[in-house]
Amino acid sequence: MIPPEYAVRPLEFDDSAGLPDGPDVDLAYAVVCAADVAILGAPDETREARRSGLTSVDALRDEHRLVLDDSGAPVGLLTVERDPALRSIFLEAYAVPAHGALLGPLLARGLDAARRLRGEGEWRVDTAAFAQDATSIAAITAAGFGPKRRFWKMEADLAGQSPEDPPPPPGVTRTVAVTEEDFRLLHRIDQVSFADHFDFAPHPYEEWMPWFTDRRDARPDLWWLAWLDGEPVGLCMGDDRRAGDGEAYVRVLGVIPSARGRGIATWLLLSAFAQAAREGRTAVALNVDSDNTTGAVGLYERVGMRATEVVDLYSQPL
């Protein structure tokens, strides 16, 4: 139980130019920033990235909880997401450093919600923490979670990067997705490209596309389709979630299995480097499963990317 000296309430959202937003996003972001700064020395995400996460297709807004101290300052946050396709519920618990004892009660509350919200069959509940966050990891393991997977944030320094696009592999071209048909091609290629990846579950277009469109830092001009001999075979999608740090961000990079081994993914990534250089960015970042079986980590390392953050995923069955 959260101690009685704290106030706990749901988050409230207002409509702002068609997107859910409001003062509670600022309060939630303040908690996340304080937790990140204590571990990383700087916030790991922008306010817009947090807002979009709090209100995404999978987010259960009624289950999020904000914790305030006796002065009304935000000191804790619980967020809850539910993915029926994966039969999983994802929890995030945050506390400002002086209130780290809240993490255990917040996770307990999240687990209660997960048991109530699970569907039929075998479900699980997941959470995550930076590898060096001993306080969060202690609370996570005490709540019954076990380690499951490791993910890296990788970056490439763009010092000396040419702004000129690299030459494409033979028979390969690139276009910007513009039409509804193009967007559906992005979805189709994504679902095929990642079908053999860890924890993949198919999602219909109507659920998938809002992850990219319902955010203010979207960059539709960076939603690229790769074509091989006139057939769509790859995608690269970026956004501006790290623009505040002077970085470009590659959110999705994939090539269908039948077109792999031709240098298409490398070319798309190097094209993203060149685009970032033209925009004056200092680095390019992306996230990757460290145990990826398609060779993605090796590809990223070959083009000069290095792991700069480590996030561990934890899980337990419901």
N, C-alpha and C positions, 0 to 999 in steps of 0.2 A: 504493500500500500504506500502511496505517496504521503509523506508526513502532512499532518493537518495544517501546519503553518504555511503551506503553499496553496495557491489557487490553481486549479486545473480546469481548463475549458476547451471546447472545440474551437477551431479556427473559423473565422468568418471571412467571406469573400464578397467583393462588390464587382459589378461589371465596369470594365474600363476599356472603352473602344472595342468591345466585343470579346474581351478576354477577362477571366476572373482574376482579381487583384485586390489590393486594399491594404490598410495599415497592418493587418495581421501578418502579411507577407514580410513586412519590414521587421516585425518582432521575431518571426521565425528565422529570418535570415540573420538577425543579430546573434541568435543562439548558435547557429551553424558556424558563423564567422568566428565567434569566440572559441568554439571547440577546435576549429581548423587552425587558428593562429597558435593555440597552445601546443599543437602537434607539429605543424608544418612551418610555422612562422609567418604565414600569410593565408588569406582565404583561398579555398580550393575552387570556388565557383562564384559566379556573379549572382546578383539578385534575380535576374531574369531566369537563369538556369534553375534556381531554387523555386521561383514562382511556377515555372512550367512543370517541375517535378511534383509540386504540391497539388497541381490541378490537372495532371495528365489523364489519359484515357484509363489507366490502371489505378490511379489514385482513388482511395476511398476517403473523400473529404470529410465525411461525417465522423470518421474514426481518428483523424489527426487530433493531437492534443498539445496545447501550449501550457507550459507551467510558469507561473509568475511568483516571485517572492513577496514578502509582506510589504514591500515598497511599490509593488506593481511592475517591477523590472522583469523582463523575460529571462528565464534561467534554464528551461528545459523544453524539449520538443520530441514528440513521437509522431512519425508518419507511417502510414499503412497503405500498401498496394496489394492488389489481388489480380492474379493472372490465371483465369480458368483453363486456358490452353496448356499451361505448364502445371496446373494444379498446385500452385504455390502462392504463398503470401509473403511479402517482403516488408520487413520492419526496419526503420532507422530510428535510433534513440540518440539524442544529443543532450549534453548538459554543459553549461559554462564551467570552467575549471573548479571554481570554489564550491560547486554544487554537484560534483561527480557522483555522490551517493544517490542521486536521482536515477542514474542509468538502470540499476537493477529494477526498481519499481516500474519504470517506464517500459522496460522489456516485458515484465510480468503482465502489465496491462495490455501490451501488444499481443502477447501469447493468448491471453483470454479472448481478445477480439478475433484472433486467428482461429481458435477452436470454434467460436460462434459462427464465423463466416465461411468456413471450409465447405466444400461441396462433397458429393459422394465419391467414393473410391479413396485411393491413397493420395493424401496431400502432404505438403511439407511447408515449413516456415523457414525463411532465410533472413540473414542480416549480414552486415559487413563492417569492417574496421580497417583503418590504416595499420600496417604491420607493426609500427612502433608505438601504437596507442595502447599502452599497457592497461590503463584504467578501463577503457571500453572492452578490451579483450577479456579482462578478468570478469566483468559483469556479464559478457556474452557467454563465457564458458560456465559461469555459475548458474546461468539460466538454462543450461542443458544443451547448448549448441556445440557442435563439433566442427572442425575445419573441413572445408569442402573443395575450395579452388582458390587460385591466386591470380590476380589481375595486375597488370602494369599500366601506368601512364608512361608513354614513351615520347621523347621530344627529339627534334633535330634542330641544331643551331643553324640559322640561315646566313651567318657571316660568310661573305664571298659567294653566295648563291646567285647564279645567273637568272635574270628575269625572263630569259628566252625559253620558250617551251622546248622540251626535248623532242627529238625525232621519234615518231611512232614506230612500233614494230610493223613488219610487212602486213598489209591488208587491214590495218587497224585505223579507225577514225574515232573522233569524239564529238558529241553534240551536247548542247545544254537542254535539259528537259524543260519544256515550255507548256505543252498541252496536256489535257487530261489523259490522252493516250500515252504520252511520254511518262507521266507519273505512274500510270499502271504498269508500264514496262519496268520502271525502277522497282516497283513492288515485286513484280514477278522475278526479276533477276536477283533481288535480295533474298527472296524465299528459297530460290534454287541454290544460290551461292552459299548460304549458311545452313542448309538442311543437314549437313554432316558435322556441324559444330556442336560443341558442348551446350547442353540445355536448350537447344533450339526447339521451338514449337511454332507451327504455322499460325499466322494471324491474317485475317481478311484485310483487304485494302482499306476498308472504311475504319478499321482500328489502327492500322499501321501508319497511314499518311498523317493523321493529326500529330503524331510524335514529331514531325518535321515542320508542319505548317502553323501549329498553335503556339508560336513563340516569337517574341519580338526580335530575337537575334538570328532568325532564319535567313539563309542566303540562297534563295532559289537560283541565282546565277552560278552557284557552285554545285548544282545538282547535275552531274554529268553522266551521260550514257556512253559506253564504249561499244564499238561495232567491229566485228570481224567479218570481212567479206560481205558486208551488208546485213549481218545478223547481230542483234543485240546480245552481248555476252558479259558486260561488266558495268559496274556503277561506282561512282565516287561522290559522296555527299558531304559538304562542309557547312559549318555555321560559324557564327561570331561569338560563341560562348566564352572564348578566352581572349577576345579582342582587348579587354581592359588590361591584360598583361602584355599586350603587343604581340600575341601569338595567333596563328591560324589554327583551326581545329578541323581534323578529318573525322567525321562522325561515322561514316560507313565506307568501306572499301571492299569490294567483292568481285569475283569472277566466277562464272559457272564452271563446274568441273571439266566439261569437255573442251574449254578454251584455256585451261591453265597450262603453265609451262611455256608460254609464248612471250612472257615479259609484259603482259598487259597491265597487271596490277602495279608492277614497278613503274611503268610509264605513267599511269594515272597518278601515282603518288608523287613522282618527280614533277609532273605537271602542276600538282597542288603546291609543291615547293616553289615553282617558278611564279605561280599566281600570287602566293604569299609575298614573295620578294618584290613583285610589282606593286603591291599594296604597302610596302614598307614594314612588313612584319619581321620580328626578330627570330621567330622559331615556329615550327609546326609541331602540333601535339596530336596524339590519338591514344585510345585505350585498347588493350589487347589481352586476351586470355593467354597467360604465360605458358600453358600447356597446349596451345592451339596445334592441331594435327595437320594443318594445311601448309605449314612452313611460313606463316605470316611473320612470326618473330624473327626468323632468319632474314626474311626480305627486309624488314624494317631496320635491322642491324646493318645490313649491307649498304643501305642508303644513308647511314650515319645516325640513325635514331638510337637513343639509349634510355633505359628505364630511369625515371626520376621519382616516381612514387609507386608504392606497393600497397594494394588493397586485398585483404583476405576475405573470402566469402565463407560464412558459417551457416550450418543448416541443422535442422532436426525434423523428424517425422511428426506429423499431427495424428 
